[in-house]
Amino acid sequence: MSKFTIFSSALIAASLMIATPQSARAAGDETPPKTTNTTKKCKQGRVYDSITKKCLKVQSHNFTDDQLYLAARELAYDGQYHNALQVLDAAKNQNDPRILNYRGFTNRKLGNHAVAMEFYEAALSIDPNYILARSYMGQGLLANGDEVGALAQLKEIRERGGRDSWSYTALAMALRGMPSNY
């Protein structure tokens, strides 16, 4: 392989990364979170602080929004939806699309379809390329009998560069009638 071919391949790969929306590349959002002491030890919407080695009330500690988002995501994946909502309540930026998306996710899992859709729509109005929100919204639409709406979200994910993502696969599987825990 010549130096020119290697350089050309690297240049093409770099340009594809630049052209791909950031949300479509955020694979960390798409893999289930690792179980930490937040879900192993903490109760009542508390979050484990690795410095103090204690479960702390989110309102009484200076957790960052990123820390709160990760803790809420972990709690939501663990089925602790009310605790996840408590943690999300403490985030300073309530307009962060990730916070809005997980408000939608937890409300959908709690059976609050209309509320969930409002949160997904709010997240997507801020970041239309947030494919995880589109996947969760599509799954919610499908669960509520709106296959056309779910297919529209699948198409949006594909058109926004998410064809090879977990978001696309999860929604496509749901449309095929395969169970999803998400």
Order of alpha helices (4+ residues) and beta strands (2+ residues): alpha-alpha-alpha-beta-beta-alpha-alpha-alpha-alpha-alpha-alpha-alpha
